[in-house]
């Protein structure tokens, strides 16, 4: 199989009541959450989740739509080059 370039939306929320992690990362197309200590780390853990997920399961279809978010959240895409 050839390499596949994918992009999935993520929602990053600043956590104010968590002593271990500062950001909660939601990947809506996967229905899962990750945690991070910076926005850059949030993007990295989302990327790693997508790549690791692709190793054992088929990726969901890409919708390429950003979800609606509050003014305290960040919605963006995470791109990954899946090598098989």
Buried (B, 14 or more C-beta within 10 A) or exposed (E): EEEEEBEBBBBBBEBEEEEEBBBBBBBBBBEEEBBBBEBEBBBBBBBEBBBEBBEEEEBBEEEEEEEEBEEEBBBBBBEBEBEE
